[in-house]
């Protein structure tokens, strides 16, 4: 029975989303014919210290997104990642024990440090294949491809060009798309167009810029649309959203609709039902909205790693960037104006990028090697 080890980390949702997508694709394609283990070795190794570092990182990129760009560019210029990761001796020892115990045929890494540690542990003499799943678009940091690996799986041709330009042999770079959940391949994406007579559905995923979120929700409720807002596990944010929507809920004759959701595993369905997504330019968020063929209005960009994701949406004319709540409202109104002329253009363009079966194609590839 083939064994595949998937390694991820909780430093940004894109890494975990890609890891889950690969796992779910494998289980869909070859259930019962292989053994899959998905692990995040950082909390297993460093415990509470890792949680402090993780929360600090997430606070920085969400509250001060511009400041992370300096760190990102510094990382991009490092040439000796192998030597630097030798300092992670406890992590390497933990990975070595896992490799020895599980004996994987393929190791899939959705977080950059793992391939470096894996090569230091197993070298090139063992039959264990190393596969890197790149979760960023266009602005792909060099940390992703300055390692030694057998294959690099990238989300789009723009990213493939960056990786090849970094010195990776073309036959090692595979463009399958971002491994979104196989659920995207199951869902019908022939949503009714948002004409003047149909319901316009907008999904606002709040995972950054929470202080401005209630004000934006209030402005969105002044438009003629059905709004769905996700707040995750942030109860304080939920209460703030409920406060600003109270008057609208008390006025059913206004015809405005809003659903407020906490943590949910229904994002594939919500994206495939919605006409627009408002959210940050995270790797998972952008790739999932592409998979769903749902145009996006980006209202938050982390400098460096998310710039390429936003660039992909704008350069392909699949949505827009709106830095302020007022600009978000302007872009929503623009999308639905003139019988949704702009929306139809965005929708056609993003549909050309859509690869909802990426995780299934990646699963077939991993099984083939």
NUMI-435398 format. One record per residue (C-alpha): residue number from 0; x, y, z. Coordinates in nm, 4 decimals. Layout:
<k=NUM	xx=X	yy=Y	zz=Z>
...
***
This chain:
<k=0	xx=0.0000	yy=0.0000	zz=0.0000>
<k=1	xx=0.1392	yy=0.3369	zz=-0.1005>
<k=2	xx=0.2046	yy=0.5837	zz=0.1810>
<k=3	xx=0.1881	yy=0.9605	zz=0.1387>
<k=4	xx=0.2887	yy=1.2068	zz=0.4087>
<k=5	xx=0.1514	yy=1.5638	zz=0.3842>
<k=6	xx=0.3265	yy=1.8345	zz=0.5871>
<k=7	xx=0.1635	yy=2.1697	zz=0.6630>
<k=8	xx=0.1762	yy=2.4548	zz=0.9154>
<k=9	xx=-0.0696	yy=2.7001	zz=1.0688>
<k=10	xx=0.1100	yy=3.0131	zz=0.9500>
<k=11	xx=-0.1626	yy=3.1315	zz=0.7135>
<k=12	xx=-0.4670	yy=2.9396	zz=0.5956>
<k=13	xx=-0.3295	yy=2.8766	zz=0.2466>
<k=14	xx=-0.0864	yy=2.6098	zz=0.3663>
<k=15	xx=-0.3512	yy=2.4151	zz=0.5578>
<k=16	xx=-0.6101	yy=2.4566	zz=0.2840>
<k=17	xx=-0.3717	yy=2.3146	zz=0.0235>
<k=18	xx=-0.2781	yy=2.0260	zz=0.2518>
<k=19	xx=-0.6419	yy=1.9372	zz=0.3159>
<k=20	xx=-0.7175	yy=1.9618	zz=-0.0543>
<k=21	xx=-0.4370	yy=1.7183	zz=-0.1412>
<k=22	xx=-0.5525	yy=1.4797	zz=0.1315>
<k=23	xx=-0.9175	yy=1.4952	zz=0.0262>
<k=24	xx=-0.8252	yy=1.4506	zz=-0.3400>
<k=25	xx=-0.6237	yy=1.1396	zz=-0.2575>
<k=26	xx=-0.9055	yy=0.9972	zz=-0.0489>
<k=27	xx=-1.1508	yy=1.0642	zz=-0.3318>
<k=28	xx=-0.9319	yy=0.9074	zz=-0.6010>
<k=29	xx=-0.7873	yy=0.6100	zz=-0.4150>
<k=30	xx=-0.9824	yy=0.5528	zz=-0.0952>
<k=31	xx=-0.8661	yy=0.2332	zz=0.0755>
<k=32	xx=-0.5724	yy=0.1901	zz=-0.1632>
<k=33	xx=-0.3206	yy=0.4093	zz=0.0182>
<k=34	xx=-0.2339	yy=0.5477	zz=0.3600>
<k=35	xx=-0.2280	yy=0.9248	zz=0.4033>
<k=36	xx=-0.0991	yy=1.1151	zz=0.7057>
<k=37	xx=-0.1407	yy=1.4943	zz=0.7298>
<k=38	xx=0.0718	yy=1.6578	zz=0.9988>
<k=39	xx=0.1670	yy=2.0001	zz=1.1316>
<k=40	xx=0.4975	yy=1.9319	zz=1.3053>
<k=41	xx=0.5450	yy=2.2815	zz=1.4494>
<k=42	xx=0.2953	yy=2.2571	zz=1.7387>
<k=43	xx=0.3959	yy=1.8935	zz=1.7881>
<k=44	xx=0.7569	yy=2.0043	zz=1.8302>
<k=45	xx=0.7399	yy=2.3439	zz=1.9970>
<k=46	xx=0.4035	yy=2.3376	zz=2.1775>
<k=47	xx=0.2982	yy=2.6666	zz=2.3403>
<k=48	xx=0.5963	yy=2.8553	zz=2.1970>
<k=49	xx=0.4762	yy=2.7799	zz=1.8459>
<k=50	xx=0.1281	yy=2.9091	zz=1.9296>
<k=51	xx=0.2721	yy=3.2385	zz=2.0539>
<k=52	xx=0.4808	yy=3.2781	zz=1.7373>
<k=53	xx=0.1881	yy=3.1802	zz=1.5147>
<k=54	xx=-0.0517	yy=3.4302	zz=1.6750>
<k=55	xx=0.2115	yy=3.7046	zz=1.6588>
<k=56	xx=0.2674	yy=3.6365	zz=1.2889>
<k=57	xx=-0.1051	yy=3.6414	zz=1.2120>
<k=58	xx=-0.1517	yy=3.9641	zz=1.4112>
<k=59	xx=0.1282	yy=4.1332	zz=1.2176>
<k=60	xx=0.0054	yy=4.0375	zz=0.8700>
<k=61	xx=-0.3585	yy=4.1192	zz=0.9479>
<k=62	xx=-0.3123	yy=4.4437	zz=1.1435>
<k=63	xx=0.0039	yy=4.5790	zz=0.9815>
<k=64	xx=0.0080	yy=4.4111	zz=0.6381>
<k=65	xx=0.2551	yy=4.6572	zz=0.4893>
<k=66	xx=0.5239	yy=4.5847	zz=0.7476>
<k=67	xx=0.5475	yy=4.2164	zz=0.6533>
<k=68	xx=0.6758	yy=4.3129	zz=0.3096>
<k=69	xx=1.0184	yy=4.3951	zz=0.4538>
<k=70	xx=1.0480	yy=4.0471	zz=0.6048>
<k=71	xx=0.9186	yy=3.8867	zz=0.2868>
<k=72	xx=1.1758	yy=4.0607	zz=0.0699>
<k=73	xx=1.4524	yy=3.9746	zz=0.3170>
<k=74	xx=1.3554	yy=3.6069	zz=0.2954>
<k=75	xx=1.3505	yy=3.6245	zz=-0.0825>
<k=76	xx=1.7137	yy=3.7338	zz=-0.0845>
<k=77	xx=1.8499	yy=3.4538	zz=0.1350>
<k=78	xx=2.0765	yy=3.2101	zz=-0.0490>
<k=79	xx=2.1646	yy=2.9625	zz=0.2270>
<k=80	xx=1.8301	yy=2.8294	zz=0.3500>
<k=81	xx=1.9819	yy=2.4834	zz=0.4014>
<k=82	xx=2.2271	yy=2.6159	zz=0.6562>
<k=83	xx=1.9677	yy=2.8308	zz=0.8302>
<k=84	xx=1.7206	yy=2.5446	zz=0.8717>
<k=85	xx=1.9895	yy=2.3291	zz=1.0336>
<k=86	xx=1.9164	yy=2.5366	zz=1.3447>
<k=87	xx=1.5718	yy=2.3733	zz=1.3667>
<k=88	xx=1.7289	yy=2.0627	zz=1.5190>
<k=89	xx=1.4261	yy=1.9615	zz=1.7280>
<k=90	xx=1.1953	yy=1.9920	zz=1.4283>
<k=91	xx=1.4342	yy=1.7910	zz=1.2131>
<k=92	xx=1.4618	yy=1.5190	zz=1.4756>
<k=93	xx=1.0838	yy=1.4992	zz=1.5028>
<k=94	xx=1.0507	yy=1.4735	zz=1.1245>
<k=95	xx=1.3236	yy=1.2078	zz=1.1116>
<k=96	xx=1.1370	yy=0.9923	zz=1.3629>
<k=97	xx=0.8160	yy=1.0326	zz=1.1667>
<k=98	xx=0.9880	yy=0.9363	zz=0.8405>
<k=99	xx=1.1441	yy=0.6311	zz=1.0025>
<k=100	xx=0.8146	yy=0.5199	zz=1.1548>
<k=101	xx=0.5771	yy=0.5953	zz=0.8643>
<k=102	xx=0.8149	yy=0.5104	zz=0.5751>
<k=103	xx=0.6372	yy=0.7322	zz=0.3174>
<k=104	xx=0.6737	yy=0.6821	zz=-0.0558>
<k=105	xx=0.5968	yy=1.0507	zz=-0.1171>
<k=106	xx=0.6292	yy=1.3539	zz=0.1091>
<k=107	xx=0.4135	yy=1.6521	zz=0.0079>
<k=108	xx=0.5130	yy=1.9875	zz=0.1612>
<k=109	xx=0.2746	yy=2.2843	zz=0.1618>
<k=110	xx=0.5031	yy=2.4899	zz=0.3894>
<k=111	xx=0.8517	yy=2.5874	zz=0.2651>
<k=112	xx=1.0910	yy=2.4685	zz=0.5431>
<k=113	xx=0.9991	yy=2.1000	zz=0.5202>
<k=114	xx=1.1754	yy=2.0126	zz=0.1905>
<k=115	xx=1.5048	yy=2.1491	zz=0.3249>
<k=116	xx=1.4777	yy=1.9398	zz=0.6418>
<k=117	xx=1.3664	yy=1.6346	zz=0.4460>
<k=118	xx=1.6723	yy=1.6509	zz=0.2190>
<k=119	xx=1.9004	yy=1.6816	zz=0.5231>
<k=120	xx=1.7387	yy=1.3723	zz=0.6731>
<k=121	xx=1.7055	yy=1.1336	zz=0.3798>
<k=122	xx=1.9478	yy=1.2830	zz=0.1263>
<k=123	xx=1.9014	yy=1.1588	zz=-0.2273>
<k=124	xx=1.9625	yy=0.7889	zz=-0.1727>
<k=125	xx=1.6152	yy=0.6834	zz=-0.0513>
<k=126	xx=1.3122	yy=0.6225	zz=-0.2692>
<k=127	xx=1.1050	yy=0.8865	zz=-0.0884>
<k=128	xx=0.9864	yy=1.1487	zz=-0.3393>
<k=129	xx=0.9715	yy=1.5118	zz=-0.2273>
<k=130	xx=0.6890	yy=1.7213	zz=-0.3737>
<k=131	xx=0.6464	yy=2.0930	zz=-0.2986>
<k=132	xx=0.3008	yy=2.2507	zz=-0.3341>
<k=133	xx=0.3467	yy=2.6251	zz=-0.3881>
<k=134	xx=0.0527	yy=2.8191	zz=-0.2447>
<k=135	xx=0.1397	yy=3.1710	zz=-0.3681>
<k=136	xx=0.0880	yy=3.3265	zz=-0.7110>
<k=137	xx=0.3270	yy=3.5425	zz=-0.9156>
<k=138	xx=0.5200	yy=3.6867	zz=-0.6183>
<k=139	xx=0.6578	yy=3.3441	zz=-0.5299>
<k=140	xx=0.9224	yy=3.3783	zz=-0.2599>
<k=141	xx=1.2536	yy=3.2073	zz=-0.3381>
<k=142	xx=1.2224	yy=3.0011	zz=-0.0185>
<k=143	xx=0.9761	yy=2.7837	zz=-0.2112>
<k=144	xx=1.2191	yy=2.6742	zz=-0.4826>
<k=145	xx=1.5754	yy=2.7063	zz=-0.3517>
<k=146	xx=1.5339	yy=2.3612	zz=-0.1998>
<k=147	xx=1.6013	yy=2.0273	zz=-0.3636>
<k=148	xx=1.2781	yy=1.8486	zz=-0.4497>
<k=149	xx=1.1567	yy=1.6110	zz=-0.7151>
<k=150	xx=0.8569	yy=1.8197	zz=-0.8229>
<k=151	xx=0.7091	yy=2.1642	zz=-0.7683>
<k=152	xx=0.3303	yy=2.1932	zz=-0.8101>
<k=153	xx=0.2180	yy=2.5492	zz=-0.8851>
<k=154	xx=-0.1279	yy=2.7068	zz=-0.9071>
<k=155	xx=-0.0954	yy=2.8778	zz=-1.2467>
<k=156	xx=0.1356	yy=2.9416	zz=-1.5404>
<k=157	xx=0.2406	yy=3.2819	zz=-1.4065>
<k=158	xx=0.3823	yy=3.1123	zz=-1.0953>
<k=159	xx=0.5362	yy=2.8342	zz=-1.3031>
<k=160	xx=0.7329	yy=3.0951	zz=-1.4979>
<k=161	xx=0.8726	yy=3.2377	zz=-1.1716>
<k=162	xx=0.9804	yy=2.8950	zz=-1.0452>
<k=163	xx=1.1415	yy=2.8021	zz=-1.3766>
<k=164	xx=1.3111	yy=3.1416	zz=-1.3798>
<k=165	xx=1.4556	yy=3.0541	zz=-1.0397>
<k=166	xx=1.6514	yy=2.7699	zz=-1.1936>
<k=167	xx=1.4132	yy=2.4752	zz=-1.1557>
<k=168	xx=1.4099	yy=2.2382	zz=-1.4550>
<k=169	xx=1.0851	yy=2.2703	zz=-1.6539>
<k=170	xx=1.0063	yy=1.8974	zz=-1.6229>
<k=171	xx=0.9965	yy=1.9359	zz=-1.2436>
<k=172	xx=0.7353	yy=2.2135	zz=-1.2520>
<k=173	xx=0.3740	yy=2.0966	zz=-1.2834>
<k=174	xx=0.0799	yy=2.3337	zz=-1.3265>
<k=175	xx=-0.2270	yy=2.1548	zz=-1.1935>
<k=176	xx=-0.3854	yy=2.4504	zz=-1.0163>
<k=177	xx=-0.4277	yy=2.5115	zz=-0.6440>
<k=178	xx=-0.5547	yy=2.1968	zz=-0.4652>
<k=179	xx=-0.8911	yy=2.3284	zz=-0.3535>
<k=180	xx=-1.1388	yy=2.0927	zz=-0.1937>
<k=181	xx=-1.2855	yy=1.8345	zz=-0.4360>
<k=182	xx=-1.6244	yy=1.9790	zz=-0.3366>
<k=183	xx=-1.5647	yy=2.2566	zz=-0.5898>
<k=184	xx=-1.5641	yy=1.9959	zz=-0.8667>
<k=185	xx=-1.8999	yy=1.8642	zz=-0.7433>
<k=186	xx=-2.0876	yy=2.1927	zz=-0.7260>
<k=187	xx=-2.2734	yy=2.3352	zz=-1.0219>
<k=188	xx=-2.1314	yy=2.6725	zz=-1.1153>
<k=189	xx=-2.4085	yy=2.7893	zz=-1.3456>
<k=190	xx=-2.5369	yy=3.0465	zz=-1.0962>
<k=191	xx=-2.8145	yy=3.2711	zz=-1.2224>
<k=192	xx=-2.6774	yy=3.5994	zz=-1.3524>
<k=193	xx=-2.7438	yy=3.9006	zz=-1.1249>
<k=194	xx=-2.9796	yy=4.0811	zz=-1.3576>
<k=195	xx=-3.1984	yy=4.3654	zz=-1.2374>
<k=196	xx=-3.4751	yy=4.1162	zz=-1.1638>
<k=197	xx=-3.2696	yy=3.8483	zz=-0.9888>
<k=198	xx=-3.1159	yy=3.8287	zz=-0.6450>
<k=199	xx=-2.7615	yy=3.9593	zz=-0.6144>
<k=200	xx=-2.5602	yy=3.7549	zz=-0.3688>
<k=201	xx=-2.2462	yy=3.8990	zz=-0.2071>
<k=202	xx=-2.0235	yy=3.7003	zz=0.0297>
<k=203	xx=-1.8065	yy=3.9014	zz=0.2703>
<k=204	xx=-1.5416	yy=3.6842	zz=0.4383>
<k=205	xx=-1.3980	yy=3.8818	zz=0.7307>
<k=206	xx=-1.0579	yy=3.7485	zz=0.8296>
<k=207	xx=-0.8677	yy=4.0793	zz=0.8347>
<k=208	xx=-0.9499	yy=4.4471	zz=0.8835>
<k=209	xx=-1.2078	yy=4.3646	zz=1.1476>
<k=210	xx=-1.2269	yy=4.7188	zz=1.2884>
<k=211	xx=-1.3668	yy=4.8554	zz=0.9618>
<k=212	xx=-1.5874	yy=4.5539	zz=0.8934>
<k=213	xx=-1.9047	yy=4.6637	zz=1.0788>
<k=214	xx=-1.9063	yy=4.9982	zz=0.8962>
<k=215	xx=-1.8667	yy=4.8246	zz=0.5606>
<k=216	xx=-2.1495	yy=4.5825	zz=0.6422>
<k=217	xx=-2.3743	yy=4.8780	zz=0.7224>
<k=218	xx=-2.2943	yy=5.0374	zz=0.3859>
<k=219	xx=-2.3502	yy=4.7098	zz=0.2007>
<k=220	xx=-2.6926	yy=4.6768	zz=0.3590>
<k=221	xx=-2.7916	yy=5.0013	zz=0.1936>
<k=222	xx=-2.7558	yy=4.8253	zz=-0.1441>
<k=223	xx=-3.0152	yy=4.5979	zz=-0.3006>
<k=224	xx=-2.8518	yy=4.2596	zz=-0.2445>
<k=225	xx=-2.8405	yy=3.9456	zz=-0.0318>
<k=226	xx=-2.5356	yy=3.9679	zz=0.1953>
<k=227	xx=-2.3677	yy=3.6743	zz=0.3684>
<k=228	xx=-2.0997	yy=3.7588	zz=0.6243>
<k=229	xx=-1.8598	yy=3.5095	zz=0.7841>
<k=230	xx=-1.6947	yy=3.6073	zz=1.1124>
<k=231	xx=-1.5168	yy=3.2847	zz=1.2079>
<k=232	xx=-1.4911	yy=3.2281	zz=1.5825>
<k=233	xx=-1.4721	yy=3.6004	zz=1.6645>
<k=234	xx=-1.7688	yy=3.6542	zz=1.8964>
<k=235	xx=-1.6825	yy=4.0213	zz=1.9509>
<k=236	xx=-1.6980	yy=4.0796	zz=1.5766>
<k=237	xx=-2.0260	yy=3.8913	zz=1.5500>
<k=238	xx=-2.1841	yy=4.1152	zz=1.8127>
<k=239	xx=-2.0571	yy=4.4261	zz=1.6333>
<k=240	xx=-2.2038	yy=4.3055	zz=1.3021>
<k=241	xx=-2.5339	yy=4.2176	zz=1.4672>
<k=242	xx=-2.5524	yy=4.5657	zz=1.6191>
<k=243	xx=-2.5187	yy=4.7489	zz=1.2884>
<k=244	xx=-2.7651	yy=4.5155	zz=1.1160>
<k=245	xx=-3.0351	yy=4.5358	zz=1.3829>
<k=246	xx=-3.2251	yy=4.8224	zz=1.2228>
<k=247	xx=-3.2234	yy=4.6539	zz=0.8840>
<k=248	xx=-3.3523	yy=4.3266	zz=1.0301>
<k=249	xx=-3.6287	yy=4.5223	zz=1.2001>
<k=250	xx=-3.7362	yy=4.6558	zz=0.8640>
<k=251	xx=-3.8374	yy=4.3497	zz=0.6556>
<k=252	xx=-4.0243	yy=4.5662	zz=0.4056>
<k=253	xx=-3.6863	yy=4.7118	zz=0.3020>
<k=254	xx=-3.6164	yy=4.3843	zz=0.1244>
<k=255	xx=-3.2553	yy=4.3644	zz=0.2414>
<k=256	xx=-3.1228	yy=4.0249	zz=0.3510>
<k=257	xx=-2.8220	yy=3.9289	zz=0.5596>
<k=258	xx=-2.6907	yy=3.6013	zz=0.6961>
<k=259	xx=-2.4175	yy=3.6074	zz=0.9622>
<k=260	xx=-2.2178	yy=3.2884	zz=0.9907>
<k=261	xx=-1.9489	yy=3.1787	zz=1.2349>
<k=262	xx=-1.6917	yy=2.9190	zz=1.1434>
<k=263	xx=-1.8201	yy=2.7162	zz=0.8512>
<k=264	xx=-1.7060	yy=2.4355	zz=0.6252>
<k=265	xx=-1.9553	yy=2.5444	zz=0.3601>
<k=266	xx=-1.7357	yy=2.7972	zz=0.1788>
<k=267	xx=-1.7294	yy=2.5932	zz=-0.1451>
<k=268	xx=-2.1093	yy=2.6041	zz=-0.1585>
<k=269	xx=-2.1253	yy=2.9694	zz=-0.0549>
<k=270	xx=-1.8697	yy=3.0749	zz=-0.3170>
<k=271	xx=-2.0422	yy=2.8801	zz=-0.5915>
<k=272	xx=-2.3749	yy=3.0433	zz=-0.5021>
<k=273	xx=-2.2409	yy=3.3981	zz=-0.4695>
<k=274	xx=-2.1923	yy=3.6579	zz=-0.7403>
<k=275	xx=-1.9137	yy=3.8469	zz=-0.5626>
<k=276	xx=-1.6633	yy=3.7738	zz=-0.2879>
<k=277	xx=-1.5244	yy=4.0516	zz=-0.0690>
<k=278	xx=-1.2131	yy=3.9462	zz=0.1224>
<k=279	xx=-0.8374	yy=3.9480	zz=0.1673>
<k=280	xx=-0.5929	yy=3.8333	zz=-0.0995>
<k=281	xx=-0.4878	yy=3.5180	zz=0.0854>
<k=282	xx=-0.3620	yy=3.2266	zz=-0.1199>
<k=283	xx=-0.6503	yy=2.9971	zz=-0.0271>
<k=284	xx=-0.9179	yy=3.2667	zz=-0.0578>
<k=285	xx=-0.8118	yy=3.3812	zz=-0.4037>
<k=286	xx=-0.7689	yy=3.0280	zz=-0.5375>
<k=287	xx=-1.1030	yy=2.9129	zz=-0.3985>
<k=288	xx=-1.2883	yy=3.2065	zz=-0.5523>
<k=289	xx=-1.1169	yy=3.1245	zz=-0.8837>
<k=290	xx=-1.2204	yy=2.7600	zz=-0.8528>
<k=291	xx=-1.5787	yy=2.8720	zz=-0.7910>
<k=292	xx=-1.5724	yy=3.1183	zz=-1.0809>
<k=293	xx=-1.6771	yy=3.3944	zz=-0.8396>
<k=294	xx=-1.5315	yy=3.7416	zz=-0.9129>
<k=295	xx=-1.3557	yy=3.9025	zz=-0.6182>
<k=296	xx=-1.3209	yy=4.2463	zz=-0.4640>
<k=297	xx=-0.9988	yy=4.2459	zz=-0.2605>
<k=298	xx=-1.0050	yy=4.4737	zz=0.0433>
<k=299	xx=-0.6881	yy=4.3627	zz=0.2244>
<k=300	xx=-0.3420	yy=4.2692	zz=0.0920>
<k=301	xx=-0.0447	yy=4.1514	zz=0.2959>
<k=302	xx=0.2652	yy=4.3071	zz=0.1443>
<k=303	xx=0.4852	yy=4.0538	zz=-0.0317>
<k=304	xx=0.3185	yy=3.7147	zz=-0.0235>
<k=305	xx=-0.0345	yy=3.8316	zz=-0.1128>
<k=306	xx=0.0600	yy=4.0926	zz=-0.3711>
<k=307	xx=0.0850	yy=3.8297	zz=-0.6425>
<k=308	xx=-0.2572	yy=3.6887	zz=-0.5559>
<k=309	xx=-0.4105	yy=4.0341	zz=-0.5932>
<k=310	xx=-0.2101	yy=4.0905	zz=-0.9112>
<k=311	xx=-0.3529	yy=3.7700	zz=-1.0586>
<k=312	xx=-0.7110	yy=3.8915	zz=-1.0027>
<k=313	xx=-0.6455	yy=4.2392	zz=-1.1433>
<k=314	xx=-0.4251	yy=4.1427	zz=-1.4391>
<k=315	xx=-0.6788	yy=3.8861	zz=-1.5585>
<k=316	xx=-0.9642	yy=4.1344	zz=-1.5043>
<k=317	xx=-1.1385	yy=3.8911	zz=-1.2702>
<k=318	xx=-1.2231	yy=4.1471	zz=-1.0040>
<k=319	xx=-1.0851	yy=4.4587	zz=-0.8417>
<k=320	xx=-0.8858	yy=4.5949	zz=-0.5491>
<k=321	xx=-1.0694	yy=4.8265	zz=-0.3086>
<k=322	xx=-0.8633	yy=4.9534	zz=-0.0156>
<k=323	xx=-1.1376	yy=5.1490	zz=0.1621>
<k=324	xx=-1.5007	yy=5.0696	zz=0.2478>
<k=325	xx=-1.6133	yy=5.3500	zz=0.0159>
<k=326	xx=-1.4179	yy=5.1957	zz=-0.2708>
<k=327	xx=-1.5636	yy=4.8517	zz=-0.1952>
<k=328	xx=-1.9135	yy=4.9968	zz=-0.2263>
<k=329	xx=-1.8202	yy=5.1702	zz=-0.5508>
<k=330	xx=-1.6880	yy=4.8460	zz=-0.6983>
<k=331	xx=-1.9968	yy=4.6479	zz=-0.5915>
<k=332	xx=-2.2232	yy=4.9085	zz=-0.7514>
<k=333	xx=-2.0058	yy=4.9069	zz=-1.0639>
<k=334	xx=-2.0246	yy=4.5273	zz=-1.0881>
<k=335	xx=-2.4034	yy=4.5223	zz=-1.0898>
<k=336	xx=-2.4652	yy=4.8401	zz=-1.2921>
<k=337	xx=-2.5998	yy=4.8296	zz=-1.6500>
<k=338	xx=-2.7542	yy=4.4874	zz=-1.6087>
<k=339	xx=-2.4343	yy=4.3611	zz=-1.4418>
<k=340	xx=-2.2169	yy=4.4306	zz=-1.7442>
<k=341	xx=-1.8932	yy=4.4466	zz=-1.5401>
<k=342	xx=-1.9832	yy=4.1325	zz=-1.3478>
<k=343	xx=-2.0356	yy=3.9372	zz=-1.6691>
<k=344	xx=-1.6906	yy=4.0449	zz=-1.7892>
<k=345	xx=-1.5251	yy=3.9480	zz=-1.4605>
<k=346	xx=-1.7139	yy=3.6198	zz=-1.4537>
<k=347	xx=-1.6046	yy=3.5210	zz=-1.8046>
<k=348	xx=-1.2410	yy=3.5974	zz=-1.7254>
<k=349	xx=-1.2253	yy=3.4186	zz=-1.3903>
<k=350	xx=-1.3936	yy=3.1135	zz=-1.5406>
<k=351	xx=-1.0968	yy=3.0753	zz=-1.7756>
<k=352	xx=-0.8673	yy=3.0456	zz=-1.4727>
<k=353	xx=-1.0889	yy=2.8032	zz=-1.2838>
<k=354	xx=-0.9505	yy=2.4538	zz=-1.2131>
<k=355	xx=-1.1901	yy=2.3005	zz=-0.9599>
<k=356	xx=-1.0531	yy=1.9485	zz=-1.0216>
<k=357	xx=-0.6952	yy=2.0421	zz=-0.9278>
<k=358	xx=-0.6813	yy=1.8281	zz=-0.6121>
<k=359	xx=-0.8055	yy=1.5249	zz=-0.8068>
<k=360	xx=-0.5459	yy=1.5763	zz=-1.0808>
<k=361	xx=-0.2739	yy=1.6205	zz=-0.8174>
<k=362	xx=-0.3880	yy=1.2982	zz=-0.6518>
<k=363	xx=-0.3564	yy=1.1089	zz=-0.9805>
<k=364	xx=-0.0077	yy=1.2544	zz=-1.0272>
<k=365	xx=0.1085	yy=1.1609	zz=-0.6748>
<k=366	xx=-0.0161	yy=0.8080	zz=-0.7236>
<k=367	xx=0.1684	yy=0.7852	zz=-1.0561>
<k=368	xx=0.5064	yy=0.8629	zz=-0.9002>
***
